[in-house]
């Protein structure tokens, strides 16, 4: 069974409490963090970062992003509110 298709080199899926996923898409044409609904029918780009290649969710709900472009770095600041819905990312507000 294919859950979702047309992802650009997906990596590092993080399962959220509502059954949805956040993952990175490493393909140079995408370079983003993507949220996928629990049923796989909806997809939303949360942030463009360059070439992300890893994710981790800490106990306070901050999502850490490993970025592989020059210079490689570890980014944080993507705060997950209501256990799944991204509201801010690295200082930029995202509408729900």
N, C-alpha and C positions, 0 to 999 in steps of 0.2 A: 504494500500500500504506500502510495506517495502522499505525504502529509501536505507539502507545499512545494511548488516548483519555481523555476525561473529565478533562483537566487544566484548571486555572483560570488562564487567561492565561499560558501558559508562556513563559519568556524565558531567555536566556543558558545554553544547554546546554553542559556540560563533559563531554567524552568521557574516560572513565577507561581505564587500561591493560587492564582485563579486558573492555572492550567495553560496560560499563554506563555510564549517564549520571547526572549530577547537574544539576538545573535549578531555577530558581525558579518559583513560581506566584504571580503578582501579584494575582490576584483577591482582593477584600476578604474573601471567605468562606474563603479558603485562606491566603494570606500566609505561605508556607512554602518551605523548601528540600526538594526531593524527590529521592530516589535511585530510579532505574529500572534493573531488571536488564537484562543484555545481550540477552535474548530479548523484553523488553518485557512479560513476564507478571507480574512482581512489582514493586510500588511501595511505598516506605516514606517516610513523612515524617520528615525528619531533625531539623528545627527550625522552630518558628514564630518569625518575626522581625517581622512587621507587614506590610510591602509591599515585599519584595525585588525588585530589578529588574536585577541584574547579578551575575555570578560570575567569579572567576578563581582558578586553581590555581597556587600558586607552586612553585618548585623544591624546597622543603622539604616539600611536601605539605599546606600550610595553604590552606584555601579562604577567599578573601576575598569578602564579600557586600556589595554596594551596596544600601543601604536607603533608600527614598524617603519614608517617613513622617516626621512632624515630631518631632524635627529630622532632616533627611536626614543619613546617616552612612555610614561605611565600617567594616564589622565584620570581625574576623578571629578565629580561634580554633578553627574547625572543622578538626580534624586528621584526616587520612585515614590509617588504619593498614592494612597489608596491601594497599596501593595502591587500595583501594576502600571499605573498611568504616568508616564513621564511628564513632568511639568517644567523642569529646568535642565539645561545641559550646558555646563561650562560657561555659565553666565548669560546664556541666551534663553529667553522664555519661549515655551512651546504651548500653543493653544490646544485645548481639548475639545 
